[in-house]
Amino acid sequence: MNYIWFLRMARWVRNPPSPARVKLVLGVIALCLLLVAVEYFIGWPEWLTLEGGGRANRVPRI
């Protein structure tokens, strides 16, 4: 483990984050896990899938 991580841990022990920030971070993590679970069990919605086209399809393949 890098010594910078130890310095960060010491700073967090001296000045811990507020309960509101902890709730915010846990909420964001929960939202990300929820999106992963929906995509895994239900699948990616068709209306969020990009259609092929544009300049990338015009480049000839060698």
PDB file as gemmi writes it, atoms N, CA and C in Angstrom:
CRYST1    1.000    1.000    1.000  90.00  90.00  90.00 P 1                      
ATOM      1  N   MET A   1       0.850  -1.169   0.000  1.00  0.00           N  
ATOM      2  CA  MET A   1       0.000   0.000   0.000  1.00  0.00           C  
ATOM      3  C   MET A   1       0.897   1.235   0.000  1.00  0.00           C  
ATOM      4  N   ASN A   2       0.518   2.211  -0.773  1.00  0.00           N  
ATOM      5  CA  ASN A   2       1.288   3.433  -0.905  1.00  0.00           C  
ATOM      6  C   ASN A   2       1.158   4.275   0.366  1.00  0.00           C  
ATOM      7  N   TYR A   3       2.201   4.998   0.706  1.00  0.00           N  
ATOM      8  CA  TYR A   3       2.159   5.817   1.922  1.00  0.00           C  
ATOM      9  C   TYR A   3       1.142   6.960   1.814  1.00  0.00           C  
ATOM     10  N   ILE A   4       0.816   7.373   0.611  1.00  0.00           N  
ATOM     11  CA  ILE A   4      -0.179   8.433   0.437  1.00  0.00           C  
ATOM     12  C   ILE A   4      -1.545   7.967   0.936  1.00  0.00           C  
ATOM     13  N   TRP A   5      -1.845   6.680   0.762  1.00  0.00           N  
ATOM     14  CA  TRP A   5      -3.118   6.158   1.265  1.00  0.00           C  
ATOM     15  C   TRP A   5      -3.173   6.229   2.785  1.00  0.00           C  
ATOM     16  N   PHE A   6      -2.026   5.982   3.432  1.00  0.00           N  
ATOM     17  CA  PHE A   6      -1.990   6.099   4.889  1.00  0.00           C  
ATOM     18  C   PHE A   6      -2.228   7.543   5.329  1.00  0.00           C  
ATOM     19  N   LEU A   7      -1.679   8.482   4.580  1.00  0.00           N  
ATOM     20  CA  LEU A   7      -1.922   9.894   4.901  1.00  0.00           C  
ATOM     21  C   LEU A   7      -3.392  10.255   4.711  1.00  0.00           C  
ATOM     22  N   ARG A   8      -4.005   9.736   3.670  1.00  0.00           N  
ATOM     23  CA  ARG A   8      -5.437   9.984   3.458  1.00  0.00           C  
ATOM     24  C   ARG A   8      -6.279   9.384   4.578  1.00  0.00           C  
ATOM     25  N   MET A   9      -5.933   8.163   4.980  1.00  0.00           N  
ATOM     26  CA  MET A   9      -6.677   7.528   6.069  1.00  0.00           C  
ATOM     27  C   MET A   9      -6.541   8.321   7.363  1.00  0.00           C  
ATOM     28  N   ALA A  10      -5.342   8.826   7.632  1.00  0.00           N  
ATOM     29  CA  ALA A  10      -5.139   9.625   8.842  1.00  0.00           C  
ATOM     30  C   ALA A  10      -5.956  10.905   8.788  1.00  0.00           C  
ATOM     31  N   ARG A  11      -6.026  11.525   7.609  1.00  0.00           N  
ATOM     32  CA  ARG A  11      -6.820  12.747   7.472  1.00  0.00           C  
ATOM     33  C   ARG A  11      -8.301  12.465   7.655  1.00  0.00           C  
ATOM     34  N   TRP A  12      -8.777  11.326   7.134  1.00  0.00           N  
ATOM     35  CA  TRP A  12     -10.188  10.965   7.302  1.00  0.00           C  
ATOM     36  C   TRP A  12     -10.515  10.668   8.759  1.00  0.00           C  
ATOM     37  N   VAL A  13      -9.559  10.095   9.502  1.00  0.00           N  
ATOM     38  CA  VAL A  13      -9.804   9.824  10.918  1.00  0.00           C  
ATOM     39  C   VAL A  13      -9.898  11.139  11.685  1.00  0.00           C  
ATOM     40  N   ARG A  14      -9.063  12.098  11.349  1.00  0.00           N  
ATOM     41  CA  ARG A  14      -9.087  13.398  12.043  1.00  0.00           C  
ATOM     42  C   ARG A  14     -10.291  14.237  11.636  1.00  0.00           C  
ATOM     43  N   ASN A  15     -10.662  14.198  10.360  1.00  0.00           N  
ATOM     44  CA  ASN A  15     -11.780  14.988   9.837  1.00  0.00           C  
ATOM     45  C   ASN A  15     -12.700  14.077   9.030  1.00  0.00           C  
ATOM     46  N   PRO A  16     -13.559  13.326   9.693  1.00  0.00           N  
ATOM     47  CA  PRO A  16     -14.427  12.405   8.954  1.00  0.00           C  
ATOM     48  C   PRO A  16     -15.472  13.164   8.133  1.00  0.00           C  
ATOM     49  N   PRO A  17     -15.954  12.551   7.047  1.00  0.00           N  
ATOM     50  CA  PRO A  17     -16.980  13.207   6.241  1.00  0.00           C  
ATOM     51  C   PRO A  17     -18.289  13.301   7.013  1.00  0.00           C  
ATOM     52  N   SER A  18     -19.104  14.259   6.611  1.00  0.00           N  
ATOM     53  CA  SER A  18     -20.390  14.462   7.282  1.00  0.00           C  
ATOM     54  C   SER A  18     -21.331  13.302   6.961  1.00  0.00           C  
ATOM     55  N   PRO A  19     -22.328  13.081   7.829  1.00  0.00           N  
ATOM     56  CA  PRO A  19     -23.298  12.005   7.541  1.00  0.00           C  
ATOM     57  C   PRO A  19     -24.047  12.222   6.226  1.00  0.00           C  
ATOM     58  N   ALA A  20     -24.268  13.470   5.849  1.00  0.00           N  
ATOM     59  CA  ALA A  20     -24.946  13.739   4.581  1.00  0.00           C  
ATOM     60  C   ALA A  20     -24.100  13.287   3.399  1.00  0.00           C  
ATOM     61  N   ARG A  21     -22.794  13.507   3.472  1.00  0.00           N  
ATOM     62  CA  ARG A  21     -21.916  13.083   2.377  1.00  0.00           C  
ATOM     63  C   ARG A  21     -21.847  11.560   2.301  1.00  0.00           C  
ATOM     64  N   VAL A  22     -21.811  10.911   3.450  1.00  0.00           N  
ATOM     65  CA  VAL A  22     -21.789   9.445   3.472  1.00  0.00           C  
ATOM     66  C   VAL A  22     -23.068   8.905   2.846  1.00  0.00           C  
ATOM     67  N   LYS A  23     -24.211   9.501   3.174  1.00  0.00           N  
ATOM     68  CA  LYS A  23     -25.484   9.074   2.582  1.00  0.00           C  
ATOM     69  C   LYS A  23     -25.495   9.311   1.082  1.00  0.00           C  
ATOM     70  N   LEU A  24     -24.931  10.428   0.646  1.00  0.00           N  
ATOM     71  CA  LEU A  24     -24.871  10.729  -0.787  1.00  0.00           C  
ATOM     72  C   LEU A  24     -24.040   9.689  -1.532  1.00  0.00           C  
ATOM     73  N   VAL A  25     -22.871   9.368  -0.994  1.00  0.00           N  
ATOM     74  CA  VAL A  25     -21.994   8.382  -1.647  1.00  0.00           C  
ATOM     75  C   VAL A  25     -22.659   7.011  -1.672  1.00  0.00           C  
ATOM     76  N   LEU A  26     -23.257   6.609  -0.561  1.00  0.00           N  
ATOM     77  CA  LEU A  26     -23.945   5.314  -0.532  1.00  0.00           C  
ATOM     78  C   LEU A  26     -25.145   5.297  -1.478  1.00  0.00           C  
ATOM     79  N   GLY A  27     -25.840   6.413  -1.617  1.00  0.00           N  
ATOM     80  CA  GLY A  27     -26.954   6.496  -2.559  1.00  0.00           C  
ATOM     81  C   GLY A  27     -26.501   6.356  -4.002  1.00  0.00           C  
ATOM     82  N   VAL A  28     -25.386   6.987  -4.343  1.00  0.00           N  
ATOM     83  CA  VAL A  28     -24.850   6.882  -5.708  1.00  0.00           C  
ATOM     84  C   VAL A  28     -24.407   5.449  -5.990  1.00  0.00           C  
ATOM     85  N   ILE A  29     -23.759   4.819  -5.024  1.00  0.00           N  
ATOM     86  CA  ILE A  29     -23.332   3.423  -5.201  1.00  0.00           C  
ATOM     87  C   ILE A  29     -24.544   2.514  -5.358  1.00  0.00           C  
ATOM     88  N   ALA A  30     -25.596   2.746  -4.556  1.00  0.00           N  
ATOM     89  CA  ALA A  30     -26.815   1.935  -4.661  1.00  0.00           C  
ATOM     90  C   ALA A  30     -27.476   2.127  -6.018  1.00  0.00           C  
ATOM     91  N   LEU A  31     -27.494   3.357  -6.521  1.00  0.00           N  
ATOM     92  CA  LEU A  31     -28.084   3.625  -7.836  1.00  0.00           C  
ATOM     93  C   LEU A  31     -27.305   2.910  -8.943  1.00  0.00           C  
ATOM     94  N   CYS A  32     -25.987   2.924  -8.852  1.00  0.00           N  
ATOM     95  CA  CYS A  32     -25.166   2.225  -9.845  1.00  0.00           C  
ATOM     96  C   CYS A  32     -25.411   0.720  -9.804  1.00  0.00           C  
ATOM     97  N   LEU A  33     -25.487   0.162  -8.599  1.00  0.00           N  
ATOM     98  CA  LEU A  33     -25.765  -1.269  -8.488  1.00  0.00           C  
ATOM     99  C   LEU A  33     -27.149  -1.616  -9.007  1.00  0.00           C  
ATOM    100  N   LEU A  34     -28.110  -0.735  -8.794  1.00  0.00           N  
ATOM    101  CA  LEU A  34     -29.459  -0.952  -9.313  1.00  0.00           C  
ATOM    102  C   LEU A  34     -29.459  -0.957 -10.844  1.00  0.00           C  
ATOM    103  N   LEU A  35     -28.736  -0.025 -11.451  1.00  0.00           N  
ATOM    104  CA  LEU A  35     -28.652   0.006 -12.914  1.00  0.00           C  
ATOM    105  C   LEU A  35     -27.979  -1.249 -13.464  1.00  0.00           C  
ATOM    106  N   VAL A  36     -26.941  -1.716 -12.803  1.00  0.00           N  
ATOM    107  CA  VAL A  36     -26.260  -2.942 -13.238  1.00  0.00           C  
ATOM    108  C   VAL A  36     -27.200  -4.136 -13.123  1.00  0.00           C  
ATOM    109  N   ALA A  37     -27.959  -4.203 -12.026  1.00  0.00           N  
ATOM    110  CA  ALA A  37     -28.887  -5.321 -11.836  1.00  0.00           C  
ATOM    111  C   ALA A  37     -29.994  -5.303 -12.885  1.00  0.00           C  
ATOM    112  N   VAL A  38     -30.530  -4.131 -13.192  1.00  0.00           N  
ATOM    113  CA  VAL A  38     -31.586  -4.035 -14.209  1.00  0.00           C  
ATOM    114  C   VAL A  38     -31.037  -4.462 -15.565  1.00  0.00           C  
ATOM    115  N   GLU A  39     -29.839  -3.993 -15.891  1.00  0.00           N  
ATOM    116  CA  GLU A  39     -29.259  -4.376 -17.178  1.00  0.00           C  
ATOM    117  C   GLU A  39     -28.969  -5.869 -17.236  1.00  0.00           C  
ATOM    118  N   TYR A  40     -28.546  -6.460 -16.148  1.00  0.00           N  
ATOM    119  CA  TYR A  40     -28.199  -7.878 -16.140  1.00  0.00           C  
ATOM    120  C   TYR A  40     -29.444  -8.760 -16.221  1.00  0.00           C  
ATOM    121  N   PHE A  41     -30.465  -8.449 -15.439  1.00  0.00           N  
ATOM    122  CA  PHE A  41     -31.640  -9.319 -15.367  1.00  0.00           C  
ATOM    123  C   PHE A  41     -32.685  -9.004 -16.439  1.00  0.00           C  
ATOM    124  N   ILE A  42     -32.842  -7.755 -16.814  1.00  0.00           N  
ATOM    125  CA  ILE A  42     -33.882  -7.382 -17.780  1.00  0.00           C  
ATOM    126  C   ILE A  42     -33.279  -7.175 -19.164  1.00  0.00           C  
ATOM    127  N   GLY A  43     -32.126  -6.558 -19.229  1.00  0.00           N  
ATOM    128  CA  GLY A  43     -31.477  -6.304 -20.513  1.00  0.00           C  
ATOM    129  C   GLY A  43     -31.442  -4.822 -20.807  1.00  0.00           C  
ATOM    130  N   TRP A  44     -30.610  -4.468 -21.769  1.00  0.00           N  
ATOM    131  CA  TRP A  44     -30.471  -3.071 -22.166  1.00  0.00           C  
ATOM    132  C   TRP A  44     -31.650  -2.678 -23.045  1.00  0.00           C  
ATOM    133  N   PRO A  45     -32.327  -1.566 -22.740  1.00  0.00           N  
ATOM    134  CA  PRO A  45     -33.481  -1.174 -23.552  1.00  0.00           C  
ATOM    135  C   PRO A  45     -33.066  -0.797 -24.982  1.00  0.00           C  
ATOM    136  N   GLU A  46     -33.902  -1.161 -25.899  1.00  0.00           N  
ATOM    137  CA  GLU A  46     -33.610  -0.906 -27.315  1.00  0.00           C  
ATOM    138  C   GLU A  46     -33.537   0.590 -27.610  1.00  0.00           C  
ATOM    139  N   TRP A  47     -34.339   1.393 -26.929  1.00  0.00           N  
ATOM    140  CA  TRP A  47     -34.359   2.827 -27.209  1.00  0.00           C  
ATOM    141  C   TRP A  47     -33.105   3.531 -26.704  1.00  0.00           C  
ATOM    142  N   LEU A  48     -32.278   2.867 -25.906  1.00  0.00           N  
ATOM    143  CA  LEU A  48     -31.018   3.453 -25.464  1.00  0.00           C  
ATOM    144  C   LEU A  48     -29.834   2.982 -26.304  1.00  0.00           C  
ATOM    145  N   THR A  49     -30.073   2.094 -27.264  1.00  0.00           N  
ATOM    146  CA  THR A  49     -29.005   1.571 -28.101  1.00  0.00           C  
ATOM    147  C   THR A  49     -28.770   2.512 -29.276  1.00  0.00           C  
ATOM    148  N   LEU A  50     -27.506   2.836 -29.509  1.00  0.00           N  
ATOM    149  CA  LEU A  50     -27.165   3.696 -30.634  1.00  0.00           C  
ATOM    150  C   LEU A  50     -27.260   2.918 -31.933  1.00  0.00           C  
ATOM    151  N   GLU A  51     -27.753   3.564 -32.958  1.00  0.00           N  
ATOM    152  CA  GLU A  51     -27.832   2.931 -34.266  1.00  0.00           C  
ATOM    153  C   GLU A  51     -26.520   3.153 -35.008  1.00  0.00           C  
ATOM    154  N   GLY A  52     -26.171   2.189 -35.821  1.00  0.00           N  
ATOM    155  CA  GLY A  52     -24.960   2.330 -36.618  1.00  0.00           C  
ATOM    156  C   GLY A  52     -25.158   3.415 -37.664  1.00  0.00           C  
ATOM    157  N   GLY A  53     -24.090   4.025 -38.061  1.00  0.00           N  
ATOM    158  CA  GLY A  53     -24.171   5.082 -39.059  1.00  0.00           C  
ATOM    159  C   GLY A  53     -23.142   6.145 -38.767  1.00  0.00           C  
ATOM    160  N   GLY A  54     -23.149   7.148 -39.564  1.00  0.00           N  
ATOM    161  CA  GLY A  54     -22.204   8.226 -39.349  1.00  0.00           C  
ATOM    162  C   GLY A  54     -20.896   7.966 -40.062  1.00  0.00           C  
ATOM    163  N   ARG A  55     -19.886   8.664 -39.665  1.00  0.00           N  
ATOM    164  CA  ARG A  55     -18.598   8.597 -40.352  1.00  0.00           C  
ATOM    165  C   ARG A  55     -17.877   7.273 -40.135  1.00  0.00           C  
ATOM    166  N   ALA A  56     -18.132   6.628 -39.035  1.00  0.00           N  
ATOM    167  CA  ALA A  56     -17.392   5.387 -38.743  1.00  0.00           C  
ATOM    168  C   ALA A  56     -17.707   4.294 -39.766  1.00  0.00           C  
ATOM    169  N   ASN A  57     -18.918   4.287 -40.303  1.00  0.00           N  
ATOM    170  CA  ASN A  57     -19.283   3.264 -41.283  1.00  0.00           C  
ATOM    171  C   ASN A  57     -18.782   3.577 -42.685  1.00  0.00           C  
ATOM    172  N   ARG A  58     -18.337   4.785 -42.921  1.00  0.00           N  
ATOM    173  CA  ARG A  58     -17.866   5.164 -44.254  1.00  0.00           C  
ATOM    174  C   ARG A  58     -16.403   4.842 -44.477  1.00  0.00           C  
ATOM    175  N   VAL A  59     -15.681   4.519 -43.401  1.00  0.00           N  
ATOM    176  CA  VAL A  59     -14.259   4.216 -43.538  1.00  0.00           C  
ATOM    177  C   VAL A  59     -14.123   2.800 -44.113  1.00  0.00           C  
ATOM    178  N   PRO A  60     -13.433   2.641 -45.243  1.00  0.00           N  
ATOM    179  CA  PRO A  60     -13.290   1.297 -45.813  1.00  0.00           C  
ATOM    180  C   PRO A  60     -12.361   0.449 -44.957  1.00  0.00           C  
ATOM    181  N   ARG A  61     -12.701  -0.815 -44.848  1.00  0.00           N  
ATOM    182  CA  ARG A  61     -11.886  -1.755 -44.093  1.00  0.00           C  
ATOM    183  C   ARG A  61     -10.908  -2.433 -45.028  1.00  0.00           C  
ATOM    184  N   ILE A  62      -9.715  -2.608 -44.563  1.00  0.00           N  
ATOM    185  CA  ILE A  62      -8.686  -3.222 -45.409  1.00  0.00           C  
ATOM    186  C   ILE A  62      -8.497  -4.659 -45.003  1.00  0.00           C  
TER     187      ILE A  62                                                      
END                                                                             
